[in-house]
Amino acid sequence: MELDYSQIGKRIAQRRKELGLKQAEVCERAGINDKYLSCIERATSIPSLEVVMKLALALDTTPDTFLTGSVRYDSDEWRDVAELMRGMSAKKLNLAKSFLTWLSEQSI
């Protein structure tokens, strides 16, 4: 599956506007630069997995909302996972991504 960064940016902007938030407010919540958020929303920058997770938390949604346009959650368990990932190094995030990719391919 190939990600459409233009659509991801539009979904982030749409969610931000739904909540009545300015870019600066979201950036403060997510701990990112406001110019970076503007670039993500316009698809001139590609966000890392960590940034997508931070934005999902800041905008009170799941990363699925941004990545695929769908929300799939029955509880707030995803927040616990996102919080665990928040302080991880790039190396640990890459490992977590590999594990999650493998796990999503399993028929459990």
N, C-alpha and C positions, 0 to 999 in steps of 0.2 A: 504494500500500500504506500503510495506516494502522498506526502502531505502538501496541501495547497496553502502556502503561507499567506497568500492574499486573503483567503477565506478565514484563516485563523485570526489574522489581524482584524478583519471585519467583525468576527464573533466576539473578540475581546472588547472592541469599541462598543458593540451593541450591548453587551452585558454591563459595561461601565455606564452607559447612558441609561439603561433600564433602572440602575440603582441611583441615578442622578448624581454621579460622581464626576469630578473633574480629573484630568490626567494626573495632576499634581497630588491629589488625594490618594489615588490608586498607587502611585509611585511610593508615597510615604508608607502606605500599608504594606506594600510588597518589598520595600527596601531596594528599589531600583531607581535609576535616573529617569527624570521625566522626558528627556529627549529620546531616550532609548524606547520608552513606551510609545511615543509618537511614531518612531521608526517601525516598531513592531506592528502597530495598527495600520500603517501605510505599506507594510510588507517590504520595507527597504532594509530591514534587519531580521535575521532569523533567531528566534528565541531558543535558548537552551532548555533542556528538560527541567532544570532547576527553576528557571524563570517562569516557565509555564505553570509549574506547581505553585510558585509564589503568587502568581497572578490569580490562579484558581482560588487560593485561600483568601486573597485580598478582595476578590469579587464574589465570595461566598458561593462557589460552584465547584464542579469537578473539572479536571483537565479534559475529559471527554467533550465537554461543552465546546471547548476551543478547537480541539484536534479533529473531532469527527462531526460536530454539530449536534450531538445527542447527549443527553444526561442519563446516566445509568447508575442510580444509587438508591438503595432502600434504607440506608442508614448513613450516619456520618463517619463510618469506619475509614473512609478514604482520607479524612482529615488527619487521623492518627498516622497514617502512612506518610502523608505529605509533611507532617511535623517532623517525623523521623528523618526525612530526606533534607529538610531545610538546612541543617548545618553540615551536610556531607561535603567532602572534597570532590573534585571533578572525577578522581579515580573511583571513589566509592559510588558516585552517581552513575558512572558508566557501568560498574558492576551490577548495581541495582537495576538498571535498565536491561542489561543482558538477562538477569534472572527473571524479571517481569515478562520479558519477551518469551523466554522459555516457558514460564508458567502459563502464559496465555495460550500457548500451543498444546498444552496438556489436556487430555480428556478426563477430568476428575469428576 
